[in-house]
Amino acid sequence: DALRHAPRDGPVDIILHTPGGIASATQQILHALKQHKGRKTAFVPYRAKSAGTMIALACDEIVMGSSAVLGPIDPQYAWMPAHILADLPRQKAADRMDDEMVILSKMAEQAVKEARRFACDFVNDAHKADGTCALTNDLIGGGRNHDYPILPHEAAEFGLSVSTKMPEDGFAICQPPPKDEPMLIVSMFNAQQQETAEGAPARPIFR
């Protein structure tokens, strides 16, 4: 909705702080970003993993905190790495796999094919150093663990348009609430039984 209501050619800043998400929602966001003609900047104060990395790659520039991380974009299927699950029939005899696992393997193989196709389509040209799908193919099947942290210097080595000029406000937005944030604590005492040191009846305590 924010992109839909934004000026068609106006710049858009996106702050990402996420471990990732499901493919269908990611594709909807990527499509909306691609349709927006203005300059798009992704700010990553701390982390934008998996689907978050894909959203960052759809922008013209990625601004990262000095210790922020992106990550591989290989799909996960049934909570398992899809590319490994897809390869299972080549590692294990068919008579040692139950029907459910065979089906999961086939679906995982399809998920990898779909990921390769849509990831390449939506990556901003600013990050395609050679104009090919080499970047997304590497991030999908480059042999890295799904939780592998891609720090700013490595992101630059990948050819991404990335900087570390993160404004302080970006960090502040993604900070957790302070532990001593204002809260309401009510301690109910029986005024007949509880008295303060001064002898006056105790009252509920609010903070």
C-alpha positions, 0 to 999 in steps of 0.5 A: 500500500505504501508503494501504491500511494507513493508518487510514481517517480518519487524516491522510496526508502525501505528499512529492512530488519527481518530473518526472512519470510515466505516466497509468495509474500516476497514475490508480491513485494518484489513485484510492487518494487519493480513496478515503482519507477522511482529510486529505491534504497534499502536500509539494513541496520542489522540484518535482512536475511533470505527473503529480506536479502531479495527485497534489498536486491530489488532496490537500486542501493543497499545501505548497511550498518557496519556489522549488518548482514545479508544472506543466501536466498536458497529456498527452504522447503518443509523447514529443510534446505530445498536444494539438499532435499531435491538432491536426496534421490541421487544420494539415497536409493528409492526403496529406502525413501518413503512416499512422502519424502519422494514427494517432498523431494520433487516439490523442493526441486521445483521450488529451487527452479522457481527461486532461480527464475524469479530471483533473477527477474527481480534483482535490480540491474544495479547489482548485476555486474555482468548482466546475467543471473550469476549473482542469484544463482550463486546466492541460491546454490553457492554451497553456503549455509542458509544462515551464512552472514554476508557482511558489507565487505563481502556484499561489495565483493559480490558486486552489489551496490552497497554502502555503510553510510547508515543514518543513526535513525536507521539503528534507532528504528530497529532497536528493541524497546528499552527494558525499563520502558514505561509500564503500569504496575499495580500492587493491590494491598488490603488497606486494613492489613497493610500500612506504610511505615508512617502508619498511613494505609498503603495505596496501590503503587503505579509506575 
